[in-house]
């Protein structure tokens, strides 16, 4: 079996569907189904029980997918060791990045990095910081919000304030407006909820929940409701068009820290060192 076959098994387990795995692996569903058949023929065992909506691992499949995960980890370990001793900047750079950072900071950093080191293959996953806390070893570098990762080398990149933002002269003037929330870690929501509890004079009629911060911002910009946004997301807003008020608790501004976290091994990789250098220059 090829390493790609092991990656297929892990992707199928994580997504739980042929469709989801095919989307992640950028191959067609028929091709993936055919490849899975070949893998099961290789092992002489059914690896997944397929229903209309979900894939479930068989007892044999659990052992086979666990083995596949070890193969992938071992291949990455060997590749990293080769990169350390190869000289030059190459190999793969694996990044796990908070969605907010991926939206507003990462594009410029990656542009600079790829221009300087076009031979490096970028593996990027964006999402909630909490997800990266569950599996930090899957990445060379994690850039997360809130609290740093434990048992990792973490440095604070920056800290930005939180603001209550709404469009002025909206149609809902003099009425309780909806509060538009984007998907974030529990610590973010806790800070916002505590602020509203301490500022009962400011109320909202309901909550509108969306998955992305940019969707939240765009709805707010159309006067749909108000939103609590980090400073990093409101650089293009002006106080003539928007009401922008910082959030304070106990006389201090509520802030959100951003951390960059790596392991000792990852810091030895030339491609990681190059990224950290660009980060230091741009931040």
ZABABA-923213 format. One record per residue (C-alpha): residue number from 1; residue in three letters; z, y, x. Coordinates in steps of 0.001 Angstrom, whole numbers, plus 500000, padded with zeros to 6 digits. Each point is the difference from the previous one (the first is absolute). Layout:
NUM / Ala / Z / Y / X
...
***
This chain:
1 / Unk / 500000 / 500000 / 500000
2 / Unk / 499308 / 503566 / 501049
3 / Unk / 502612 / 502742 / 500007
4 / Unk / 498032 / 501561 / 497135
5 / Unk / 500721 / 496881 / 497930
6 / Unk / 503717 / 500421 / 500596
7 / Unk / 499717 / 503630 / 498951
8 / Unk / 498280 / 498889 / 496806
9 / Unk / 502909 / 497717 / 499116
10 / Unk / 502572 / 502727 / 500636
11 / Unk / 497988 / 502522 / 497977
12 / Unk / 499740 / 497557 / 497092
13 / Unk / 503744 / 499412 / 500055
14 / Unk / 500828 / 503720 / 500140
15 / Unk / 497545 / 501093 / 497303
16 / Unk / 500502 / 497001 / 497724
17 / Unk / 496400 / 500146 / 498771
18 / Unk / 496526 / 499293 / 501321
19 / Unk / 498914 / 503424 / 498821
20 / Unk / 502792 / 501840 / 501784
21 / Unk / 499503 / 498120 / 503254
22 / Unk / 496232 / 500494 / 499881
23 / Unk / 500497 / 503748 / 499581
24 / Unk / 502411 / 500120 / 502931
25 / Unk / 497764 / 497898 / 502243
26 / Unk / 496809 / 501820 / 498940
27 / Unk / 498133 / 496852 / 499018
28 / Unk / 498650 / 498770 / 496671
29 / Unk / 502090 / 497820 / 497720
30 / Unk / 497469 / 497093 / 500031
31 / Unk / 499908 / 500085 / 503812
32 / Unk / 503788 / 499986 / 500172
33 / Unk / 500275 / 497114 / 497533
34 / Unk / 497491 / 498029 / 502053
35 / Unk / 501888 / 500747 / 503216
36 / Unk / 503274 / 498872 / 498412
37 / Unk / 498342 / 496719 / 498993
38 / Unk / 498943 / 499406 / 503615
39 / Unk / 503535 / 500732 / 501215
40 / Unk / 501514 / 497606 / 497474
41 / Unk / 497440 / 497371 / 501032
42 / Unk / 501039 / 500532 / 503616
43 / Unk / 503645 / 499294 / 499143
44 / Unk / 499209 / 497336 / 497431
45 / Unk / 502496 / 501682 / 497681
46 / Unk / 500029 / 502391 / 497108
47 / Unk / 501547 / 503214 / 501310
48 / Unk / 499996 / 502013 / 496769
49 / Unk / 500199 / 499098 / 496337
50 / Unk / 497597 / 502347 / 498260
51 / Unk / 500659 / 501248 / 496485
52 / Unk / 498074 / 502654 / 498082
53 / Unk / 502138 / 502845 / 501323
54 / Unk / 501937 / 498792 / 503018
55 / Unk / 500050 / 497824 / 503105
56 / Unk / 503075 / 497873 / 500668
57 / Unk / 500688 / 498216 / 503277
58 / Unk / 500319 / 496226 / 499967
59 / Unk / 502804 / 498434 / 502086
60 / Unk / 497422 / 499170 / 502685
61 / Unk / 498547 / 503477 / 499634
62 / Unk / 503344 / 501612 / 500781
63 / Unk / 500092 / 498231 / 503361
64 / Unk / 496355 / 500737 / 500762
65 / Unk / 500290 / 503725 / 499188
66 / Unk / 503203 / 500247 / 502041
67 / Unk / 498080 / 498461 / 502902
68 / Unk / 497157 / 502472 / 499420
69 / Unk / 502457 / 502892 / 500238
70 / Unk / 501272 / 498676 / 503329
71 / Unk / 496456 / 499687 / 501339
72 / Unk / 499231 / 503609 / 499061
73 / Unk / 503228 / 501239 / 501605
74 / Unk / 499387 / 497998 / 503162
75 / Unk / 496421 / 501265 / 500288
76 / Unk / 501224 / 503572 / 499680
77 / Unk / 502701 / 499384 / 502630
78 / Unk / 497439 / 498640 / 502453
79 / Unk / 497575 / 502838 / 499296
80 / Unk / 502771 / 502527 / 500600
81 / Unk / 500898 / 498370 / 503315
82 / Unk / 496362 / 500041 / 501039
83 / Unk / 499744 / 503692 / 499078
84 / Unk / 503056 / 500834 / 502112
85 / Unk / 498437 / 498545 / 503130
86 / Unk / 496339 / 500761 / 499339
87 / Unk / 500088 / 503674 / 500980
88 / Unk / 498283 / 502737 / 498028
89 / Unk / 500495 / 500738 / 496321
90 / Unk / 498605 / 497330 / 497714
91 / Unk / 501078 / 497203 / 497707
92 / Unk / 501452 / 500505 / 496538
93 / Unk / 502378 / 502680 / 498759
94 / Unk / 501925 / 498940 / 496896
95 / Unk / 501528 / 502820 / 497937
96 / Unk / 502310 / 499892 / 496989
97 / Unk / 500149 / 503522 / 498591
98 / Unk / 501785 / 501657 / 497090
99 / Unk / 497505 / 501056 / 497320
100 / Unk / 501062 / 503649 / 500280
101 / Unk / 499370 / 500021 / 503746
102 / Unk / 496773 / 498094 / 499463
103 / Unk / 498866 / 502711 / 497605
104 / Unk / 500907 / 503144 / 501920
105 / Unk / 500551 / 499185 / 503691
106 / Unk / 498275 / 496805 / 501058
107 / Unk / 496304 / 500937 / 499503
108 / Unk / 500113 / 502701 / 502673
109 / Unk / 501920 / 497748 / 502395
110 / Unk / 497583 / 497113 / 499568
111 / Unk / 497010 / 502286 / 500442
112 / Unk / 501332 / 501137 / 503368
113 / Unk / 500963 / 496474 / 500996
114 / Unk / 496690 / 498363 / 499092
115 / Unk / 498022 / 502742 / 501742
116 / Unk / 501936 / 499324 / 503206
117 / Unk / 500231 / 496223 / 499655
118 / Unk / 497088 / 498734 / 497875
119 / Unk / 500370 / 496471 / 501399
120 / Unk / 503384 / 499481 / 498295
121 / Unk / 499941 / 498120 / 496701
122 / Unk / 502231 / 501673 / 497410
123 / Unk / 501957 / 497884 / 497518
124 / Unk / 501585 / 502313 / 497445
125 / Unk / 502211 / 499429 / 496986
126 / Unk / 501464 / 502828 / 497936
127 / Unk / 502656 / 499707 / 497333
128 / Unk / 503654 / 500541 / 499235
129 / Unk / 502280 / 500221 / 503009
130 / Unk / 502227 / 497356 / 498437
131 / Unk / 497221 / 497448 / 500347
132 / Unk / 499747 / 500590 / 503736
133 / Unk / 503765 / 499609 / 500330
134 / Unk / 499596 / 496456 / 498701
135 / Unk / 497458 / 498972 / 502648
136 / Unk / 500034 / 502412 / 502975
137 / Unk / 498850 / 497282 / 502422
138 / Unk / 496601 / 499933 / 498268
139 / Unk / 499094 / 503315 / 501669
140 / Unk / 499894 / 501542 / 503456
141 / Unk / 501077 / 503351 / 498534
142 / Unk / 501664 / 500900 / 496713
143 / Unk / 500124 / 503601 / 498778
144 / Unk / 502487 / 500140 / 497149
145 / Unk / 501938 / 502456 / 497860
146 / Unk / 503695 / 500118 / 499207
147 / Unk / 502134 / 497816 / 502259
148 / Unk / 498867 / 498520 / 503336
149 / Unk / 499434 / 496297 / 500509
150 / Unk / 502945 / 498074 / 501338
151 / Unk / 499658 / 498090 / 503263
152 / Unk / 496888 / 501991 / 500913
153 / Unk / 499316 / 502906 / 502335
154 / Unk / 499763 / 502921 / 497579
155 / Unk / 499541 / 503689 / 500680
156 / Unk / 500037 / 502786 / 497442
157 / Unk / 496600 / 501668 / 499719
158 / Unk / 500932 / 502807 / 497645
159 / Unk / 502077 / 500857 / 496951
160 / Unk / 498580 / 501833 / 497009
161 / Unk / 501683 / 501583 / 496988
162 / Unk / 499538 / 499001 / 496373
163 / Unk / 498782 / 502555 / 497449
164 / Unk / 499803 / 500196 / 496230
165 / Unk / 496466 / 501170 / 499335
166 / Unk / 498206 / 501002 / 496809
167 / Unk / 496995 / 502078 / 499122
168 / Unk / 500708 / 503484 / 498673
169 / Unk / 498667 / 501109 / 496597
170 / Unk / 499429 / 496451 / 498817
171 / Unk / 499538 / 499171 / 496316
172 / Unk / 503467 / 498449 / 499850
173 / Unk / 501748 / 503274 / 500801
174 / Unk / 503466 / 500331 / 498431
175 / Unk / 500048 / 496279 / 499235
176 / Unk / 501549 / 497112 / 501862
177 / Unk / 497228 / 498655 / 502176
178 / Unk / 499489 / 496402 / 501060
179 / Unk / 501181 / 499030 / 503462
180 / Unk / 497148 / 498322 / 501858
181 / Unk / 501226 / 497385 / 502480
182 / Unk / 498031 / 498160 / 502647
183 / Unk / 500965 / 496548 / 501227
184 / Unk / 502559 / 500353 / 502774
185 / Unk / 502954 / 498239 / 501566
186 / Unk / 503267 / 499825 / 498095
187 / Unk / 501701 / 502471 / 502364
188 / Unk / 497454 / 502663 / 499038
189 / Unk / 500545 / 499443 / 496294
190 / Unk / 503775 / 500004 / 500439
191 / Unk / 499939 / 503382 / 501738
192 / Unk / 497798 / 501501 / 497286
193 / Unk / 502135 / 498570 / 497185
194 / Unk / 503176 / 501327 / 501584
195 / Unk / 498459 / 503467 / 500285
196 / Unk / 499092 / 500050 / 496288
197 / Unk / 503514 / 498870 / 499104
198 / Unk / 501428 / 502884 / 502013
199 / Unk / 497508 / 502469 / 498483
200 / Unk / 500244 / 499241 / 496293
201 / Unk / 498455 / 503358 / 499091
202 / Unk / 496653 / 498587 / 501131
203 / Unk / 498887 / 497229 / 497684
204 / Unk / 496865 / 498006 / 499272
205 / Unk / 498687 / 498511 / 496787
206 / Unk / 498933 / 496641 / 501445
207 / Unk / 498904 / 498298 / 503207
208 / Unk / 496410 / 499296 / 500888
209 / Unk / 499779 / 497365 / 502727
210 / Unk / 496962 / 499579 / 502239
211 / Unk / 499380 / 497891 / 503093
212 / Unk / 498679 / 502591 / 502473
213 / Unk / 501425 / 503335 / 501109
214 / Unk / 496577 / 501638 / 499816
215 / Unk / 499633 / 498977 / 496342
216 / Unk / 503421 / 501523 / 499337
217 / Unk / 498970 / 503206 / 501748
218 / Unk / 496694 / 500269 / 498146
219 / Unk / 501658 / 499537 / 496597
220 / Unk / 502549 / 502674 / 500905
221 / Unk / 497221 / 502353 / 501129
222 / Unk / 498398 / 499734 / 496531
223 / Unk / 503216 / 501102 / 498308
224 / Unk / 500819 / 496542 / 498633
225 / Unk / 503571 / 500173 / 501259
226 / Unk / 502244 / 500655 / 502979
227 / Unk / 500482 / 497841 / 503077
228 / Unk / 502321 / 499630 / 502962
229 / Unk / 497821 / 499963 / 503094
230 / Unk / 500728 / 499895 / 503734
231 / Unk / 499109 / 503002 / 502116
232 / Unk / 497258 / 498030 / 501726
233 / Unk / 498116 / 499730 / 496689
234 / Unk / 500048 / 503653 / 498936
235 / Unk / 498545 / 501786 / 503021
236 / Unk / 496924 / 501001 / 497991
237 / Unk / 501958 / 501449 / 497042
238 / Unk / 500837 / 503705 / 499670
239 / Unk / 502927 / 501638 / 498225
240 / Unk / 497710 / 502268 / 497981
241 / Unk / 498599 / 497059 / 498071
242 / Unk / 502959 / 497628 / 500213
243 / Unk / 503746 / 500162 / 499612
244 / Unk / 501333 / 498341 / 503175
245 / Unk / 503773 / 499610 / 500276
246 / Unk / 501889 / 498046 / 502684
247 / Unk / 502535 / 497409 / 498903
248 / Unk / 503575 / 500440 / 501227
249 / Unk / 503121 / 497881 / 499665
250 / Unk / 503424 / 501234 / 501093
251 / Unk / 498384 / 503058 / 501538
252 / Unk / 497587 / 498032 / 502177
253 / Unk / 496277 / 499393 / 499585
254 / Unk / 498999 / 496481 / 498994
255 / Unk / 497731 / 498680 / 502718
256 / Unk / 497911 / 496912 / 500610
257 / Unk / 499781 / 498639 / 503560
258 / Unk / 496986 / 498263 / 501491
259 / Unk / 500477 / 497379 / 502717
260 / Unk / 497705 / 498188 / 502403
261 / Unk / 501234 / 496532 / 500886
262 / Unk / 498802 / 497447 / 502558
263 / Unk / 501348 / 497013 / 501904
264 / Unk / 500561 / 499749 / 503757
265 / Unk / 497048 / 497636 / 500263
266 / Unk / 497664 / 502254 / 498020
267 / Unk / 500861 / 502978 / 502202
268 / Unk / 498538 / 498141 / 502965
269 / Unk / 496560 / 499827 / 498384
270 / Unk / 497490 / 502568 / 501300
271 / Unk / 498596 / 500600 / 496503
272 / Unk / 503510 / 500698 / 498674
273 / Unk / 500827 / 502294 / 502910
274 / Unk / 496760 / 501910 / 499382
275 / Unk / 500825 / 500472 / 496316
276 / Unk / 503525 / 501182 / 500776
277 / Unk / 498587 / 502500 / 502472
278 / Unk / 497624 / 501467 / 497409
279 / Unk / 502842 / 500100 / 497501
280 / Unk / 502156 / 501926 / 502451
281 / Unk / 497229 / 502548 / 500627
282 / Unk / 499066 / 500503 / 496325
283 / Unk / 503512 / 500138 / 498575
***
